[in-house]
Amino acid sequence: MSKNCLECGDKIIGREDKKFCSDGCRNAYNNKMNKDQNNLMRNVNNKLRKNYRILCDLNPDGKGKTTKTKLLSKGFDMEFFTSILQTKTGNTYYFLYDQGYRLLEDEFIMLVKKEI
């Protein structure tokens, strides 16, 4: 019984449980399977990456303060974050992975970094 490569369809020679004829075909198949499936997902991931880079640039010491105007002028999009943390005291922090921020009064924003 012969098996064919999942990527190119060529006959597979070798182990019985092999699925691909070469490393190149295996890589090409897995790259196709794992790429962003549509523009929405790709755009959201790009916005998350951009927001994360902006927070990293403004918060090199792990804790700081900035203004909403400064964040927005760098292209930060307040609609995109990865998680929300509600503290016992009622403060709300928005996180992009380990970088976070909390909205303060008078358009100020506290920047924080989670220690992992």
Backbone bond lengths (Angstrom), bond angles and torsions (degrees), N, CA, C in turn:
res aa  C-N    CA-C-N  psi(-1)  N-CA   C-N-CA  omega(-1)  CA-C   N-CA-C  phi
1 M - - - 1.445 - - 1.533 108.51 -
2 S 1.319 117.91 122.18 1.454 120.43 -178.81 1.526 110.01 -101.07
3 K 1.334 114.14 144.86 1.458 120.35 177.92 1.514 108.40 -110.59
4 N 1.326 115.18 153.00 1.457 120.58 178.42 1.525 110.30 -113.02
5 C 1.324 114.81 149.59 1.464 123.48 179.55 1.529 109.59 -61.34
6 L 1.336 116.67 134.14 1.469 121.21 178.93 1.525 112.36 -65.40
7 E 1.333 117.90 -24.00 1.459 121.31 -177.42 1.525 112.67 -91.28
8 C 1.308 117.26 -56.39 1.469 119.59 -172.69 1.529 113.94 -105.39
9 G 1.327 117.84 -15.71 1.459 121.30 178.75 1.513 114.48 88.18
10 D 1.341 118.01 -2.48 1.469 120.60 178.32 1.522 110.81 -66.66
11 K 1.323 115.11 157.99 1.468 121.49 178.67 1.529 109.02 -67.62
12 I 1.330 116.01 137.72 1.467 121.93 179.79 1.516 109.04 -96.58
13 I 1.338 114.43 132.07 1.453 121.10 176.65 1.520 107.21 -115.35
14 G 1.326 116.50 133.55 1.456 118.97 178.38 1.508 111.87 130.38
15 R 1.327 114.62 -145.88 1.456 120.43 -175.52 1.521 111.85 -56.05
16 E 1.302 114.48 151.64 1.465 122.27 -177.76 1.529 112.87 -64.89
17 D 1.355 117.11 -32.39 1.458 120.69 -175.58 1.535 113.55 -94.96
18 K 1.342 117.59 8.16 1.466 121.08 179.03 1.515 110.93 -65.90
19 K 1.333 116.30 143.08 1.463 120.78 -179.79 1.530 112.36 -113.98
20 F 1.336 116.45 -16.99 1.457 121.05 -175.75 1.523 110.03 -130.93
21 C 1.331 115.48 152.23 1.460 119.90 -178.69 1.526 112.16 -82.43
22 S 1.344 117.98 -20.32 1.466 121.24 -178.11 1.521 110.48 -155.97
23 D 1.322 114.54 167.98 1.467 119.87 175.78 1.525 110.42 -64.58
24 G 1.313 116.95 -35.84 1.466 120.49 178.87 1.515 111.97 -60.93
25 C 1.334 116.62 -43.87 1.466 120.33 178.65 1.526 110.95 -67.48
26 R 1.320 116.85 -39.18 1.473 120.39 178.45 1.524 110.23 -62.20
27 N 1.345 116.60 -45.63 1.469 120.37 179.40 1.524 111.76 -64.09
28 A 1.331 116.78 -44.20 1.469 120.62 -179.68 1.527 110.50 -61.83
29 Y 1.324 117.36 -42.96 1.464 121.85 -179.93 1.523 110.67 -63.37
30 N 1.333 116.47 -48.35 1.471 120.31 -178.59 1.522 111.80 -66.81
31 N 1.332 118.11 -35.61 1.469 120.41 176.49 1.523 110.39 -63.12
32 K 1.323 117.07 -41.49 1.465 120.16 178.13 1.521 111.19 -64.87
33 M 1.321 116.86 -40.93 1.461 120.83 -177.63 1.528 112.16 -70.11
34 N 1.328 117.69 -30.57 1.460 120.72 -173.09 1.521 114.75 -100.07
35 K 1.317 118.65 -4.18 1.459 119.37 -178.71 1.532 109.70 -72.78
36 D 1.318 115.81 160.53 1.461 120.24 177.05 1.525 108.48 -58.59
37 Q 1.301 116.13 129.58 1.455 121.07 -171.78 1.526 113.45 -78.11
38 N 1.308 118.10 -20.86 1.455 118.48 -179.63 1.522 110.57 -156.10
39 N 1.312 115.17 170.77 1.464 120.38 -176.72 1.521 113.21 -63.62
40 L 1.312 118.68 -35.32 1.460 120.95 -179.70 1.521 111.08 -58.56
41 M 1.320 116.49 -49.84 1.461 120.47 -179.25 1.527 110.65 -63.16
42 R 1.307 117.10 -42.46 1.460 121.36 179.86 1.533 110.17 -63.28
43 N 1.337 117.59 -43.39 1.463 121.02 179.78 1.519 112.49 -65.58
44 V 1.324 117.57 -41.22 1.469 120.99 177.83 1.525 110.03 -63.11
45 N 1.322 117.09 -45.67 1.468 120.13 179.14 1.524 111.44 -61.84
46 N 1.321 117.48 -39.04 1.466 120.59 177.52 1.525 111.31 -64.33
47 K 1.329 118.15 -40.90 1.468 120.85 178.57 1.524 111.23 -66.59
48 L 1.327 117.12 -39.73 1.469 120.22 177.22 1.526 110.67 -62.91
49 R 1.332 116.90 -43.47 1.466 120.64 178.81 1.535 110.84 -62.03
50 K 1.330 116.55 -43.65 1.463 120.45 -179.40 1.526 110.55 -63.79
51 N 1.332 117.26 -46.59 1.463 120.75 177.92 1.527 110.88 -59.16
52 Y 1.327 116.74 -42.36 1.467 120.98 -179.63 1.528 110.63 -62.36
53 R 1.324 116.91 -45.00 1.476 120.41 179.63 1.531 111.02 -61.86
54 I 1.322 116.93 -40.22 1.464 120.85 179.50 1.524 110.27 -63.38
55 L 1.333 117.35 -45.59 1.467 120.05 178.60 1.524 111.17 -63.06
56 C 1.322 117.74 -40.92 1.470 120.75 178.54 1.525 111.06 -62.10
57 D 1.324 116.64 -41.97 1.468 120.47 179.67 1.523 111.76 -64.63
58 L 1.324 117.35 -40.02 1.471 121.03 -176.99 1.530 113.19 -84.16
59 N 1.331 116.97 -11.67 1.458 120.66 -174.37 1.536 111.54 -129.82
60 P 1.332 118.65 57.66 1.468 120.05 -176.74 1.532 113.85 -68.65
61 D 1.330 117.46 -23.92 1.469 120.97 -176.81 1.524 113.43 -94.35
62 G 1.336 117.78 -2.14 1.458 120.43 178.27 1.514 114.33 91.02
63 K 1.318 117.81 -9.41 1.457 121.63 176.87 1.515 107.76 -157.94
64 G 1.325 116.30 131.86 1.453 119.12 -178.68 1.507 111.36 -169.51
65 K 1.321 114.52 -170.49 1.456 121.15 -177.71 1.520 108.05 -141.35
66 T 1.317 116.99 143.93 1.454 122.83 175.66 1.523 108.62 -148.75
67 T 1.305 116.32 -174.18 1.454 120.10 177.25 1.521 110.05 -113.97
68 K 1.298 115.01 156.72 1.469 120.59 177.67 1.524 109.71 -62.28
69 T 1.322 116.99 -38.31 1.463 121.69 179.39 1.520 111.32 -59.90
70 K 1.334 116.66 -42.46 1.462 120.88 -179.89 1.533 110.74 -65.51
71 L 1.331 116.36 -43.72 1.473 120.09 177.57 1.529 110.72 -59.47
72 L 1.312 116.15 -49.17 1.466 120.80 -177.09 1.524 111.57 -65.46
73 S 1.331 117.21 -35.07 1.471 119.91 -179.64 1.530 111.65 -67.52
74 K 1.320 117.14 -24.80 1.465 121.14 177.19 1.527 112.29 -85.16
75 G 1.344 116.36 -3.66 1.460 119.89 178.01 1.520 114.17 100.46
76 F 1.318 117.46 11.45 1.466 121.50 179.78 1.526 109.77 -66.12
77 D 1.326 116.75 136.81 1.467 122.35 178.53 1.521 108.56 -113.97
78 M 1.328 116.60 109.52 1.465 122.40 -175.32 1.533 113.55 -64.65
79 E 1.315 117.99 -13.84 1.463 122.22 -178.27 1.523 112.77 -79.29
80 F 1.348 117.55 -13.33 1.461 120.35 -172.66 1.520 111.46 -117.32
81 F 1.342 115.62 116.47 1.457 123.37 177.17 1.520 106.98 -154.01
82 T 1.333 117.04 166.20 1.464 119.99 -175.84 1.519 113.78 -98.43
83 S 1.341 118.01 -24.39 1.465 119.13 179.21 1.529 110.52 -160.46
84 I 1.332 114.22 162.94 1.461 121.95 176.83 1.526 107.65 -123.18
85 L 1.325 115.85 135.63 1.461 121.09 177.19 1.518 108.20 -118.62
86 Q 1.320 116.26 122.06 1.464 122.61 177.00 1.530 106.91 -103.43
87 T 1.328 117.49 119.45 1.462 120.72 -178.82 1.531 110.48 -83.31
88 K 1.324 115.90 167.98 1.462 121.10 178.41 1.528 111.51 -63.52
89 T 1.321 115.80 -27.66 1.467 120.10 -179.68 1.530 112.46 -84.08
90 G 1.322 117.09 -0.06 1.460 121.05 176.70 1.516 115.33 92.66
91 N 1.331 117.53 5.08 1.458 120.70 177.34 1.530 110.06 -79.04
92 T 1.311 116.07 142.72 1.462 121.66 179.72 1.519 109.51 -112.03
93 Y 1.334 116.13 123.80 1.453 122.75 176.21 1.518 108.62 -111.50
94 Y 1.329 116.34 137.87 1.458 122.93 175.91 1.517 107.36 -107.62
95 F 1.334 116.72 129.60 1.457 120.64 -175.97 1.514 112.08 -117.92
96 L 1.318 114.19 146.38 1.450 124.25 166.18 1.521 104.10 -118.55
97 Y 1.313 114.61 93.85 1.465 122.18 -175.77 1.531 108.56 61.32
98 D 1.334 120.02 -110.62 1.465 120.75 -178.54 1.529 113.15 -98.29
99 Q 1.309 118.48 -8.14 1.468 122.37 178.82 1.526 108.82 -95.16
100 G 1.333 116.37 132.21 1.451 119.56 -177.79 1.509 113.01 -137.46
101 Y 1.330 114.06 169.43 1.459 119.79 177.49 1.520 109.81 -150.12
102 R 1.329 114.37 156.37 1.464 121.83 176.60 1.512 107.88 -132.40
103 L 1.325 115.75 132.61 1.460 120.69 178.60 1.526 108.95 -74.95
104 L 1.324 115.83 129.76 1.463 122.12 178.29 1.527 108.49 -110.99
105 E 1.293 116.15 -177.51 1.469 120.78 177.96 1.526 110.11 -73.87
106 D 1.328 115.79 160.42 1.464 123.21 175.49 1.528 113.35 57.49
107 E 1.334 116.02 38.86 1.466 121.39 175.14 1.530 114.62 67.43
108 F 1.329 118.49 9.96 1.455 120.46 176.84 1.516 110.08 -84.53
109 I 1.327 115.03 154.06 1.466 121.70 -179.59 1.521 108.69 -134.66
110 M 1.342 115.70 129.13 1.456 121.75 175.77 1.528 108.07 -88.84
111 L 1.318 116.65 130.69 1.460 122.43 177.98 1.524 109.25 -104.17
112 V 1.310 116.19 136.95 1.464 121.50 179.84 1.527 109.45 -138.10
113 K 1.321 114.88 164.15 1.456 120.70 175.27 1.522 108.19 -134.25
114 K 1.329 116.09 129.06 1.477 120.84 176.70 1.510 108.49 -75.21
115 E 1.305 115.96 136.34 1.452 120.52 172.85 1.519 108.60 -85.95
116 I 1.301 115.81 121.63 1.479 119.30 -177.08 1.507 110.25 -99.92
